[in-house]
Structure formats: C-alpha cells, structure tokens
Amino acid sequence: MLDALEVFTVVVVGVMVGVEFSVAFVMNRIFDALPGDGGQLGRAHGGRILGSVMPFWYIGSLVLVAVRAVAGWHHDGTGLTVTAGVLLIVSVIMSVLLLVPINNRGKTWTPENRPEDWKEQMNRWDRFHYVRVAVIVAAFTLLVAAVA
C-alpha cells in the first residue's frame, strides 16, 4: 500500500512541477513572442485556467506528501519527505502572498483595460514564479530521493 501511495504522490507532484516548469520556460516565452496583444491575452487566459486548477493541485500535492510522511514514518526517506513537504508549504505561502495577487489582476486584463505597467507586473510575476519553480523542483527531487 505504501508503494502505491509513493508512486501516486510522485506522479501527482511531478506532473504539477512539469506544468509549472512549462509555464515558466515554455508558455510564457511563447506568449511574449506573439504579435500585438496576443501575449497579454494568452497570459490572461492561462491565468484564468491555471488559477482555477493549481490551488487544488498544490494543496493536494501537499496532502499526499503529508500522508506519505505519516504512513512511512518508520521507513527510510521520511526526513526527505518531510523536507519536501516543508518546501511545498513554502511554495503555497509564496503563491498566496506573491503570485496570486498579480495573477488575479492579470487574468482580468484585456487590451482595453490593462494598466500601463502590465508588462512590469508580468515580469515581477515571472521572477517570483522562477523562484517558486526552483522550490517545487527541489521538493520533487527530495520526494523522489525519499521513495527511491
């Protein structure tokens, strides 16, 4: 049973990390290269879609890591799992305090109502997101090492 939980947890967290990595290093670069207002519209649409899914994914990942830590308390790798969980908590706090407020503004913007500094706000979001991606990649790495 613990093996199945570990595999499921690694897959869920790993796919989440992959999505966030893709946003940081693929999708936003594509959006930024689109002509005219396409990039801003793409970011707004992505913010609406992922903004509705990612809270559940982050919290769900954190819950799975916590369950794995408790279920495997007397097994090897528990310390790494707990550390991964702490990093996921850091990513959730970063999200709520730094990224979500910018995303909530950006997902409502259109070419007609966006503020003049919208690009600066998106660049700020990107910088915070790069740090968050580094944190969740570290959490994922520790989780994989814990169950290996």
Buried (B, 14 or more C-beta within 10 A) or exposed (E): EEEEBBEEBBEBBBEBBEBBBEBBEEBBEEBBEEEEBBBBBBBBEBBEEBBEEBBEBBEBBBBBBBBBBEBBEEBEBBEBBBBBBBBBBBBBEBBEEBBBEBBEBBBEBEEEEBEEEBEEBBEBBBEBBEBBBEBBBBBBBBBBEBBE
